Amino acid sequence: MKSEDIARLAGVSRSTVSRVINKYPNVPEETRAKVLKIIEEHNYEPNTSAQILAGKSNNTIGLFVISVSENDGPSKIYQSAYYSTFINTVVDTANTIGYYVLVHTIYSDKDYSKISQSFMQKRISGGILVGNEKDLNTIRNIARMGYPIGIVDYDIEEIEKNKLNNSGLIVVNSSDFEGTVEALNHLIKLGHRDIGIITGRMGTYSGKERYRAYEYALKENGIEVKPEFILKGEFLKKNTYDEVKKLIDSKRLPTALFACNDDMAIAAIEVFMNEGIRVPEDISVIGFDDIPMASHVKPALSTVNIPVYNMVTQVTEALINSIEQGSKTFCSYTYPTKFVERDTCSAKN
């Protein structure tokens, strides 16, 4: 069935049917109801391709999950509690508003072309980027095309430095610096002075902020930052296993360890327990993110909570609102973090 058939059955012009389908306000309610009834009765689906060619929104957004690392495999993203929560929330939020979501995974530098291609082929009306190593050139090119983009975990100063704060970018972050300082101050109040860190990817905003906060908190309390207690985890469990084993082999352990995400904290605890090192009796451990597993492992993980659901809902709703309104205004949101004390910390003996 074509739109001409809908128009004939409803006793209106084809242009009226088009105005109803595209939700134009200048249609009498009685006429709108009559057209919609015919559409429902005949299960009519408008020609989406024609709408896209005409420059109309296709009610679809892209979600680009970026994990560019030679240590990552294609299944890693879907095994991550953080990313699975993120993907599910974007899909649920978008579907509630009447939008579809195309999920793309970016595992290598050449995969970045997927992002630009999706926009150029008009398959999506906006996009959300999450993950590590977000490519600035890709962001700049899409912004120049005039499409709205939502980015989670990105440095606002980088946006301003590259003069992208006059584009339709939407940036959502959590207060990682403050959350890390709060966690480390907790360890320091417990009497710990030999405090190590398992770092994230230093090419990411969250990785840099959490490490910067680690150095700041220790120096503010007159505590030396010891290079031998800095483990390069890169946000990956495999790296963490290797780094913690090397630390144990060195025969010198810190009394406390801060991990830049929960996956690494849980991996570290697993290695310690396998080696007969007790948590928290022999070493205290704190993570970051408060993934669902953090409260279920034994001992339950002390961590820093970030409101992932609220952040993802915010960026999705803001992106769709920008599409609907045709807005090209830059906006940013920062969500507070909160330290959650559980069972993996104790006072220094």
Short mmCIF file of the C-alpha atoms (twelve columns), coordinates in Angstrom:
data_MODEL
# 
_entry.id   MODEL 
# 
loop_
_atom_site.group_PDB 
_atom_site.id 
_atom_site.type_symbol 
_atom_site.label_atom_id 
_atom_site.label_alt_id 
_atom_site.label_comp_id 
_atom_site.label_asym_id 
_atom_site.label_seq_id 
_atom_site.Cartn_x 
_atom_site.Cartn_y 
_atom_site.Cartn_z 
_atom_site.pdbx_PDB_model_num 
ATOM 1   C CA . MET A 1   0.000   0.000   0.000  1 
ATOM 2   C CA . LYS A 2   1.186   3.507   -0.874 1 
ATOM 3   C CA . SER A 3   0.517   6.889   0.683  1 
ATOM 4   C CA . GLU A 4   -1.810  7.649   -2.258 1 
ATOM 5   C CA . ASP A 5   -3.992  4.718   -1.175 1 
ATOM 6   C CA . ILE A 6   -4.093  5.991   2.420  1 
ATOM 7   C CA . ALA A 7   -5.096  9.438   1.127  1 
ATOM 8   C CA . ARG A 8   -7.900  7.961   -1.018 1 
ATOM 9   C CA . LEU A 9   -9.320  5.839   1.805  1 
ATOM 10  C CA . ALA A 10  -9.190  8.758   4.253  1 
ATOM 11  C CA . GLY A 11  -10.634 11.211  1.723  1 
ATOM 12  C CA . VAL A 12  -7.707  13.621  2.028  1 
ATOM 13  C CA . SER A 13  -4.811  14.747  -0.138 1 
ATOM 14  C CA . ARG A 14  -1.484  12.930  -0.275 1 
ATOM 15  C CA . SER A 15  0.225   15.975  1.242  1 
ATOM 16  C CA . THR A 16  -2.109  15.760  4.245  1 
ATOM 17  C CA . VAL A 17  -1.094  12.140  4.777  1 
ATOM 18  C CA . SER A 18  2.558   13.234  4.621  1 
ATOM 19  C CA . ARG A 19  1.937   15.982  7.176  1 
ATOM 20  C CA . VAL A 20  0.285   13.486  9.552  1 
ATOM 21  C CA . ILE A 21  3.119   10.949  9.180  1 
ATOM 22  C CA . ASN A 22  5.750   13.614  9.799  1 
ATOM 23  C CA . LYS A 23  3.815   15.055  12.779 1 
ATOM 24  C CA . TYR A 24  3.276   18.535  11.386 1 
ATOM 25  C CA . PRO A 25  1.139   20.609  13.767 1 
ATOM 26  C CA . ASN A 26  -1.033  22.313  11.106 1 
ATOM 27  C CA . VAL A 27  -3.429  19.364  10.673 1 
ATOM 28  C CA . PRO A 28  -6.932  19.422  12.223 1 
ATOM 29  C CA . GLU A 29  -7.217  16.804  14.987 1 
ATOM 30  C CA . GLU A 30  -10.246 15.203  13.366 1 
ATOM 31  C CA . THR A 31  -8.337  14.769  10.084 1 
ATOM 32  C CA . ARG A 32  -5.240  13.500  11.884 1 
ATOM 33  C CA . ALA A 33  -7.296  10.887  13.780 1 
ATOM 34  C CA . LYS A 34  -8.980  9.713   10.556 1 
ATOM 35  C CA . VAL A 35  -5.643  9.284   8.732  1 
ATOM 36  C CA . LEU A 36  -4.015  7.522   11.674 1 
ATOM 37  C CA . LYS A 37  -6.956  5.122   11.917 1 
ATOM 38  C CA . ILE A 38  -6.551  4.135   8.232  1 
ATOM 39  C CA . ILE A 39  -2.786  3.749   8.703  1 
ATOM 40  C CA . GLU A 40  -3.327  1.461   11.720 1 
ATOM 41  C CA . GLU A 41  -6.025  -0.617  10.035 1 
ATOM 42  C CA . HIS A 42  -3.837  -1.316  7.008  1 
ATOM 43  C CA . ASN A 43  -0.489  -1.643  8.895  1 
ATOM 44  C CA . TYR A 44  0.961   1.036   6.649  1 
ATOM 45  C CA . GLU A 45  4.736   1.657   6.939  1 
ATOM 46  C CA . PRO A 46  6.040   4.920   5.423  1 
ATOM 47  C CA . ASN A 47  8.924   4.771   2.981  1 
ATOM 48  C CA . THR A 48  11.836  5.464   5.339  1 
ATOM 49  C CA . SER A 49  14.384  5.707   2.530  1 
ATOM 50  C CA . ALA A 50  12.395  8.465   0.855  1 
ATOM 51  C CA . GLN A 51  12.099  10.320  4.155  1 
ATOM 52  C CA . ILE A 52  15.855  10.125  4.695  1 
ATOM 53  C CA . LEU A 53  16.582  11.365  1.166  1 
ATOM 54  C CA . ALA A 54  14.257  14.262  1.861  1 
ATOM 55  C CA . GLY A 55  16.438  15.149  4.852  1 
ATOM 56  C CA . LYS A 56  14.011  14.021  7.549  1 
ATOM 57  C CA . SER A 57  15.015  12.241  10.749 1 
ATOM 58  C CA . ASN A 58  14.923  8.465   10.458 1 
ATOM 59  C CA . ASN A 59  14.294  7.997   14.195 1 
ATOM 60  C CA . THR A 60  17.524  6.026   14.539 1 
ATOM 61  C CA . ILE A 61  20.649  6.851   16.524 1 
ATOM 62  C CA . GLY A 62  24.027  5.126   16.451 1 
ATOM 63  C CA . LEU A 63  25.833  3.831   19.538 1 
ATOM 64  C CA . PHE A 64  29.569  3.421   18.930 1 
ATOM 65  C CA . VAL A 65  31.340  1.367   21.587 1 
ATOM 66  C CA . ILE A 66  35.077  1.927   21.213 1 
ATOM 67  C CA . SER A 67  37.677  -0.528  22.507 1 
ATOM 68  C CA . VAL A 68  40.884  -0.007  20.583 1 
ATOM 69  C CA . SER A 69  43.559  -2.116  22.274 1 
ATOM 70  C CA . GLU A 70  45.727  -4.943  21.049 1 
ATOM 71  C CA . ASN A 71  44.853  -6.800  24.262 1 
ATOM 72  C CA . ASP A 72  41.134  -6.670  23.656 1 
ATOM 73  C CA . GLY A 73  39.146  -9.209  21.681 1 
ATOM 74  C CA . PRO A 74  35.740  -8.699  20.051 1 
ATOM 75  C CA . SER A 75  33.936  -10.416 22.927 1 
ATOM 76  C CA . LYS A 76  35.457  -8.201  25.620 1 
ATOM 77  C CA . ILE A 77  32.904  -5.403  25.282 1 
ATOM 78  C CA . TYR A 78  29.947  -7.706  25.715 1 
ATOM 79  C CA . GLN A 79  31.564  -9.362  28.735 1 
ATOM 80  C CA . SER A 80  31.985  -5.990  30.442 1 
ATOM 81  C CA . ALA A 81  29.357  -5.148  33.061 1 
ATOM 82  C CA . TYR A 82  29.940  -1.440  32.424 1 
ATOM 83  C CA . TYR A 83  29.402  -1.637  28.667 1 
ATOM 84  C CA . SER A 84  26.446  -4.028  28.873 1 
ATOM 85  C CA . THR A 85  24.684  -1.657  31.290 1 
ATOM 86  C CA . PHE A 86  25.486  1.230   28.963 1 
ATOM 87  C CA . ILE A 87  24.161  -0.490  25.830 1 
ATOM 88  C CA . ASN A 88  20.970  -1.705  27.524 1 
ATOM 89  C CA . THR A 89  20.222  1.739   28.955 1 
ATOM 90  C CA . VAL A 90  20.713  3.527   25.624 1 
ATOM 91  C CA . VAL A 91  18.424  1.041   23.860 1 
ATOM 92  C CA . ASP A 92  15.719  1.175   26.557 1 
ATOM 93  C CA . THR A 93  15.764  4.984   26.771 1 
ATOM 94  C CA . ALA A 94  15.701  5.460   22.990 1 
ATOM 95  C CA . ASN A 95  12.953  2.874   22.452 1 
ATOM 96  C CA . THR A 96  10.789  4.549   25.083 1 
ATOM 97  C CA . ILE A 97  11.014  7.798   23.111 1 
ATOM 98  C CA . GLY A 98  10.304  5.991   19.826 1 
ATOM 99  C CA . TYR A 99  13.857  5.757   18.475 1 
ATOM 100 C CA . TYR A 100 15.863  2.767   17.297 1 
ATOM 101 C CA . VAL A 101 19.552  2.157   18.087 1 
ATOM 102 C CA . LEU A 102 22.236  0.765   15.768 1 
ATOM 103 C CA . VAL A 103 25.147  -0.562  17.848 1 
ATOM 104 C CA . HIS A 104 28.619  -0.512  16.289 1 
ATOM 105 C CA . THR A 105 31.828  -1.806  17.872 1 
ATOM 106 C CA . ILE A 106 35.144  -0.105  17.125 1 
ATOM 107 C CA . TYR A 107 38.108  -2.427  17.715 1 
ATOM 108 C CA . SER A 108 40.794  -0.864  15.521 1 
ATOM 109 C CA . ASP A 109 41.769  2.477   14.026 1 
ATOM 110 C CA . LYS A 110 40.360  1.495   10.633 1 
ATOM 111 C CA . ASP A 111 36.978  0.818   12.252 1 
ATOM 112 C CA . TYR A 112 36.561  4.537   12.903 1 
ATOM 113 C CA . SER A 113 35.354  4.811   9.318  1 
ATOM 114 C CA . LYS A 114 32.142  3.054   10.468 1 
ATOM 115 C CA . ILE A 115 31.198  6.190   12.382 1 
ATOM 116 C CA . SER A 116 31.547  8.643   9.504  1 
ATOM 117 C CA . GLN A 117 29.974  6.202   7.035  1 
ATOM 118 C CA . SER A 118 26.866  5.787   9.188  1 
ATOM 119 C CA . PHE A 119 26.299  9.537   9.116  1 
ATOM 120 C CA . MET A 120 27.167  10.058  5.451  1 
ATOM 121 C CA . GLN A 121 24.833  7.227   4.415  1 
ATOM 122 C CA . LYS A 122 22.110  8.880   6.521  1 
ATOM 123 C CA . ARG A 123 21.419  5.666   8.381  1 
ATOM 124 C CA . ILE A 124 21.387  7.566   11.681 1 
ATOM 125 C CA . SER A 125 20.348  11.040  12.795 1 
ATOM 126 C CA . GLY A 126 22.783  11.290  15.715 1 
ATOM 127 C CA . GLY A 127 25.349  9.226   17.560 1 
ATOM 128 C CA . ILE A 128 26.723  8.386   21.004 1 
ATOM 129 C CA . LEU A 129 30.392  7.521   21.559 1 
ATOM 130 C CA . VAL A 130 31.594  5.590   24.602 1 
ATOM 131 C CA . GLY A 131 34.825  3.758   25.345 1 
ATOM 132 C CA . ASN A 132 38.533  4.401   25.099 1 
ATOM 133 C CA . GLU A 133 40.606  6.299   22.516 1 
ATOM 134 C CA . LYS A 134 37.873  8.441   21.006 1 
ATOM 135 C CA . ASP A 135 39.250  9.802   17.752 1 
ATOM 136 C CA . LEU A 136 39.262  13.612  17.759 1 
ATOM 137 C CA . ASN A 137 39.371  13.873  13.937 1 
ATOM 138 C CA . THR A 138 36.241  11.724  13.649 1 
ATOM 139 C CA . ILE A 139 34.440  13.853  16.235 1 
ATOM 140 C CA . ARG A 140 35.519  17.031  14.449 1 
ATOM 141 C CA . ASN A 141 34.387  15.766  11.035 1 
ATOM 142 C CA . ILE A 142 30.948  14.691  12.271 1 
ATOM 143 C CA . ALA A 143 30.504  17.983  14.121 1 
ATOM 144 C CA . ARG A 144 31.280  19.834  10.879 1 
ATOM 145 C CA . MET A 145 28.569  17.817  9.100  1 
ATOM 146 C CA . GLY A 146 26.116  19.322  11.573 1 
ATOM 147 C CA . TYR A 147 25.052  16.110  13.294 1 
ATOM 148 C CA . PRO A 148 24.553  15.983  17.065 1 
ATOM 149 C CA . ILE A 149 26.946  13.710  18.968 1 
ATOM 150 C CA . GLY A 150 26.819  12.527  22.565 1 
ATOM 151 C CA . ILE A 151 30.147  11.618  24.182 1 
ATOM 152 C CA . VAL A 152 30.617  9.928   27.540 1 
ATOM 153 C CA . ASP A 153 33.982  10.389  29.314 1 
ATOM 154 C CA . TYR A 154 35.730  13.179  27.423 1 
ATOM 155 C CA . ASP A 155 37.858  16.146  28.435 1 
ATOM 156 C CA . ILE A 156 35.924  19.434  28.157 1 
ATOM 157 C CA . GLU A 157 39.213  21.334  27.859 1 
ATOM 158 C CA . GLU A 158 40.032  19.278  24.766 1 
ATOM 159 C CA . ILE A 159 36.682  20.314  23.282 1 
ATOM 160 C CA . GLU A 160 37.365  23.987  23.985 1 
ATOM 161 C CA . LYS A 161 40.954  23.808  22.754 1 
ATOM 162 C CA . ASN A 162 39.777  22.455  19.402 1 
ATOM 163 C CA . LYS A 163 36.960  25.031  19.197 1 
ATOM 164 C CA . LEU A 164 34.251  22.369  19.158 1 
ATOM 165 C CA . ASN A 165 32.214  24.049  21.890 1 
ATOM 166 C CA . ASN A 166 30.207  25.879  19.215 1 
ATOM 167 C CA . SER A 167 28.950  22.600  17.731 1 
ATOM 168 C CA . GLY A 168 26.169  20.187  18.669 1 
ATOM 169 C CA . LEU A 169 28.329  18.121  21.031 1 
ATOM 170 C CA . ILE A 170 26.839  16.730  24.246 1 
ATOM 171 C CA . VAL A 171 29.441  15.644  26.806 1 
ATOM 172 C CA . VAL A 172 28.602  13.660  29.943 1 
ATOM 173 C CA . ASN A 173 31.223  12.918  32.607 1 
ATOM 174 C CA . SER A 174 31.367  11.782  36.213 1 
ATOM 175 C CA . SER A 175 33.396  13.579  38.887 1 
ATOM 176 C CA . ASP A 176 36.187  10.991  38.790 1 
ATOM 177 C CA . PHE A 177 38.819  13.209  40.396 1 
ATOM 178 C CA . GLU A 178 36.687  13.906  43.455 1 
ATOM 179 C CA . GLY A 179 35.600  10.265  43.761 1 
ATOM 180 C CA . THR A 180 39.193  9.032   43.637 1 
ATOM 181 C CA . VAL A 181 40.325  11.537  46.254 1 
ATOM 182 C CA . GLU A 182 37.478  10.450  48.541 1 
ATOM 183 C CA . ALA A 183 38.484  6.782   48.191 1 
ATOM 184 C CA . LEU A 184 42.152  7.471   48.869 1 
ATOM 185 C CA . ASN A 185 41.371  9.672   51.857 1 
ATOM 186 C CA . HIS A 186 39.437  6.726   53.278 1 
ATOM 187 C CA . LEU A 187 42.550  4.544   53.012 1 
ATOM 188 C CA . ILE A 188 44.722  7.252   54.521 1 
ATOM 189 C CA . LYS A 189 42.337  7.654   57.488 1 
ATOM 190 C CA . LEU A 190 42.693  3.909   58.045 1 
ATOM 191 C CA . GLY A 191 46.424  4.494   58.525 1 
ATOM 192 C CA . HIS A 192 47.731  3.367   55.128 1 
ATOM 193 C CA . ARG A 193 50.844  5.075   53.774 1 
ATOM 194 C CA . ASP A 194 52.099  2.514   51.244 1 
ATOM 195 C CA . ILE A 195 49.274  2.881   48.713 1 
ATOM 196 C CA . GLY A 196 49.531  1.543   45.180 1 
ATOM 197 C CA . ILE A 197 47.397  2.073   42.089 1 
ATOM 198 C CA . ILE A 198 46.319  -0.058  39.137 1 
ATOM 199 C CA . THR A 199 46.028  2.528   36.379 1 
ATOM 200 C CA . GLY A 200 43.517  2.742   33.546 1 
ATOM 201 C CA . ARG A 201 44.283  3.787   29.995 1 
ATOM 202 C CA . MET A 202 46.103  7.085   30.225 1 
ATOM 203 C CA . GLY A 203 44.751  8.083   26.803 1 
ATOM 204 C CA . THR A 204 41.258  8.352   28.281 1 
ATOM 205 C CA . TYR A 205 39.815  11.194  30.312 1 
ATOM 206 C CA . SER A 206 38.796  8.901   33.174 1 
ATOM 207 C CA . GLY A 207 42.193  7.193   33.193 1 
ATOM 208 C CA . LYS A 208 44.016  10.516  33.420 1 
ATOM 209 C CA . GLU A 209 41.663  12.006  36.027 1 
ATOM 210 C CA . ARG A 210 41.840  9.000   38.350 1 
ATOM 211 C CA . TYR A 211 45.639  8.881   38.191 1 
ATOM 212 C CA . ARG A 212 45.916  12.652  38.656 1 
ATOM 213 C CA . ALA A 213 43.708  12.374  41.751 1 
ATOM 214 C CA . TYR A 214 45.881  9.536   43.103 1 
ATOM 215 C CA . GLU A 215 49.021  11.651  42.886 1 
ATOM 216 C CA . TYR A 216 47.199  14.667  44.327 1 
ATOM 217 C CA . ALA A 217 45.721  12.836  47.341 1 
ATOM 218 C CA . LEU A 218 49.030  11.239  48.312 1 
ATOM 219 C CA . LYS A 219 51.040  14.444  47.959 1 
ATOM 220 C CA . GLU A 220 48.408  16.460  49.865 1 
ATOM 221 C CA . ASN A 221 48.895  14.067  52.771 1 
ATOM 222 C CA . GLY A 222 52.666  14.060  52.589 1 
ATOM 223 C CA . ILE A 223 52.821  10.493  51.232 1 
ATOM 224 C CA . GLU A 224 55.436  9.480   48.691 1 
ATOM 225 C CA . VAL A 225 54.264  8.166   45.317 1 
ATOM 226 C CA . LYS A 226 56.332  5.019   44.853 1 
ATOM 227 C CA . PRO A 227 56.904  3.921   41.225 1 
ATOM 228 C CA . GLU A 228 57.125  0.243   42.229 1 
ATOM 229 C CA . PHE A 229 53.500  0.428   43.433 1 
ATOM 230 C CA . ILE A 230 52.166  1.834   40.144 1 
ATOM 231 C CA . LEU A 231 50.706  -1.068  38.150 1 
ATOM 232 C CA . LYS A 232 49.729  -0.543  34.506 1 
ATOM 233 C CA . GLY A 233 46.340  -2.205  34.238 1 
ATOM 234 C CA . GLU A 234 44.987  -0.336  31.188 1 
ATOM 235 C CA . PHE A 235 41.420  -1.133  32.430 1 
ATOM 236 C CA . LEU A 236 42.048  -4.792  31.458 1 
ATOM 237 C CA . LYS A 237 41.862  -7.917  33.625 1 
ATOM 238 C CA . LYS A 238 44.677  -9.694  31.758 1 
ATOM 239 C CA . ASN A 239 47.095  -6.805  32.316 1 
ATOM 240 C CA . THR A 240 46.061  -6.709  35.961 1 
ATOM 241 C CA . TYR A 241 46.760  -10.425 36.503 1 
ATOM 242 C CA . ASP A 242 50.266  -9.981  35.063 1 
ATOM 243 C CA . GLU A 243 51.024  -6.774  36.966 1 
ATOM 244 C CA . VAL A 244 49.819  -8.091  40.331 1 
ATOM 245 C CA . LYS A 245 51.811  -11.318 39.934 1 
ATOM 246 C CA . LYS A 246 54.940  -9.239  39.244 1 
ATOM 247 C CA . LEU A 247 54.191  -7.143  42.323 1 
ATOM 248 C CA . ILE A 248 53.897  -10.285 44.490 1 
ATOM 249 C CA . ASP A 249 57.129  -11.680 43.018 1 
ATOM 250 C CA . SER A 250 58.921  -8.466  44.047 1 
ATOM 251 C CA . LYS A 251 58.343  -9.503  47.686 1 
ATOM 252 C CA . ARG A 252 57.269  -5.985  48.595 1 
ATOM 253 C CA . LEU A 253 53.570  -5.164  48.755 1 
ATOM 254 C CA . PRO A 254 51.756  -1.933  49.508 1 
ATOM 255 C CA . THR A 255 49.289  -2.127  52.393 1 
ATOM 256 C CA . ALA A 256 46.507  -0.787  50.149 1 
ATOM 257 C CA . LEU A 257 45.744  -0.742  46.448 1 
ATOM 258 C CA . PHE A 258 43.406  1.531   44.494 1 
ATOM 259 C CA . ALA A 259 42.219  0.131   41.139 1 
ATOM 260 C CA . CYS A 260 40.887  2.496   38.468 1 
ATOM 261 C CA . ASN A 261 37.950  0.190   37.742 1 
ATOM 262 C CA . ASP A 262 36.158  -2.675  39.469 1 
ATOM 263 C CA . ASP A 263 37.167  -5.312  36.915 1 
ATOM 264 C CA . MET A 264 40.827  -4.710  37.750 1 
ATOM 265 C CA . ALA A 265 40.133  -4.620  41.503 1 
ATOM 266 C CA . ILE A 266 38.324  -7.970  41.353 1 
ATOM 267 C CA . ALA A 267 41.105  -9.456  39.216 1 
ATOM 268 C CA . ALA A 268 43.718  -8.256  41.730 1 
ATOM 269 C CA . ILE A 269 41.799  -9.771  44.661 1 
ATOM 270 C CA . GLU A 270 41.601  -13.085 42.784 1 
ATOM 271 C CA . VAL A 271 45.384  -13.166 42.342 1 
ATOM 272 C CA . PHE A 272 46.023  -12.199 45.974 1 
ATOM 273 C CA . MET A 273 43.711  -14.902 47.290 1 
ATOM 274 C CA . ASN A 274 45.276  -17.535 45.006 1 
ATOM 275 C CA . GLU A 275 48.664  -16.596 46.449 1 
ATOM 276 C CA . GLY A 276 47.452  -16.791 50.054 1 
ATOM 277 C CA . ILE A 277 47.387  -13.032 50.537 1 
ATOM 278 C CA . ARG A 278 44.261  -12.050 52.470 1 
ATOM 279 C CA . VAL A 279 41.995  -9.145  51.587 1 
ATOM 280 C CA . PRO A 280 41.578  -6.968  53.603 1 
ATOM 281 C CA . GLU A 281 43.722  -8.435  56.427 1 
ATOM 282 C CA . ASP A 282 47.000  -8.289  54.446 1 
ATOM 283 C CA . ILE A 283 46.099  -5.702  51.827 1 
ATOM 284 C CA . SER A 284 43.120  -3.359  51.362 1 
ATOM 285 C CA . VAL A 285 41.617  -2.897  47.896 1 
ATOM 286 C CA . ILE A 286 39.272  -0.256  46.444 1 
ATOM 287 C CA . GLY A 287 37.766  -0.243  42.941 1 
ATOM 288 C CA . PHE A 288 35.898  2.291   40.825 1 
ATOM 289 C CA . ASP A 289 32.510  2.162   38.962 1 
ATOM 290 C CA . ASP A 290 30.414  0.058   41.398 1 
ATOM 291 C CA . ILE A 291 29.440  -2.542  38.791 1 
ATOM 292 C CA . PRO A 292 26.732  -5.026  39.918 1 
ATOM 293 C CA . MET A 293 29.327  -7.726  40.657 1 
ATOM 294 C CA . ALA A 294 31.117  -5.455  43.160 1 
ATOM 295 C CA . SER A 295 28.510  -6.086  45.859 1 
ATOM 296 C CA . HIS A 296 28.284  -9.833  45.141 1 
ATOM 297 C CA . VAL A 297 31.940  -10.935 45.218 1 
ATOM 298 C CA . LYS A 298 33.424  -12.192 48.487 1 
ATOM 299 C CA . PRO A 299 34.653  -10.089 50.158 1 
ATOM 300 C CA . ALA A 300 32.294  -7.412  48.811 1 
ATOM 301 C CA . LEU A 301 34.296  -4.710  47.034 1 
ATOM 302 C CA . SER A 302 34.662  -1.197  48.404 1 
ATOM 303 C CA . THR A 303 34.410  1.100   45.397 1 
ATOM 304 C CA . VAL A 304 33.405  4.470   43.962 1 
ATOM 305 C CA . ASN A 305 29.889  4.592   42.578 1 
ATOM 306 C CA . ILE A 306 29.210  6.419   39.337 1 
ATOM 307 C CA . PRO A 307 25.547  6.846   38.317 1 
ATOM 308 C CA . VAL A 308 25.925  5.101   34.938 1 
ATOM 309 C CA . TYR A 309 22.169  4.750   34.400 1 
ATOM 310 C CA . ASN A 310 21.521  8.469   34.989 1 
ATOM 311 C CA . MET A 311 24.473  9.502   32.821 1 
ATOM 312 C CA . VAL A 312 23.447  7.289   29.916 1 
ATOM 313 C CA . THR A 313 19.791  8.311   30.152 1 
ATOM 314 C CA . GLN A 314 20.892  11.968  30.142 1 
ATOM 315 C CA . VAL A 315 23.084  11.700  27.044 1 
ATOM 316 C CA . THR A 316 20.457  9.668   25.147 1 
ATOM 317 C CA . GLU A 317 17.581  12.021  25.958 1 
ATOM 318 C CA . ALA A 318 19.701  15.106  25.241 1 
ATOM 319 C CA . LEU A 319 20.815  13.669  21.891 1 
ATOM 320 C CA . ILE A 320 17.274  12.840  20.766 1 
ATOM 321 C CA . ASN A 321 16.033  16.230  21.940 1 
ATOM 322 C CA . SER A 322 18.795  17.865  19.873 1 
ATOM 323 C CA . ILE A 323 17.703  15.841  16.819 1 
ATOM 324 C CA . GLU A 324 14.045  16.748  17.316 1 
ATOM 325 C CA . GLN A 325 14.732  20.437  17.890 1 
ATOM 326 C CA . GLY A 326 17.429  20.755  15.236 1 
ATOM 327 C CA . SER A 327 19.660  22.256  17.913 1 
ATOM 328 C CA . LYS A 328 23.409  22.706  17.459 1 
ATOM 329 C CA . THR A 329 24.166  23.953  20.965 1 
ATOM 330 C CA . PHE A 330 27.096  22.523  22.919 1 
ATOM 331 C CA . CYS A 331 26.210  21.250  26.380 1 
ATOM 332 C CA . SER A 332 27.965  19.290  29.113 1 
ATOM 333 C CA . TYR A 333 26.887  17.472  32.267 1 
ATOM 334 C CA . THR A 334 28.930  16.204  35.212 1 
ATOM 335 C CA . TYR A 335 27.466  13.662  37.620 1 
ATOM 336 C CA . PRO A 336 28.675  13.251  41.223 1 
ATOM 337 C CA . THR A 337 30.432  10.112  42.443 1 
ATOM 338 C CA . LYS A 338 30.164  8.505   45.874 1 
ATOM 339 C CA . PHE A 339 32.496  6.234   47.821 1 
ATOM 340 C CA . VAL A 340 30.819  2.968   48.868 1 
ATOM 341 C CA . GLU A 341 32.444  1.216   51.839 1 
ATOM 342 C CA . ARG A 342 32.115  -2.575  51.881 1 
ATOM 343 C CA . ASP A 343 34.445  -5.355  53.037 1 
ATOM 344 C CA . THR A 344 37.803  -5.004  51.243 1 
ATOM 345 C CA . CYS A 345 39.315  -2.291  53.438 1 
ATOM 346 C CA . SER A 346 40.610  -2.443  56.986 1 
ATOM 347 C CA . ALA A 347 42.857  -0.397  59.235 1 
ATOM 348 C CA . LYS A 348 46.592  -0.865  58.735 1 
ATOM 349 C CA . ASN A 349 48.001  -3.303  61.272 1 
# 
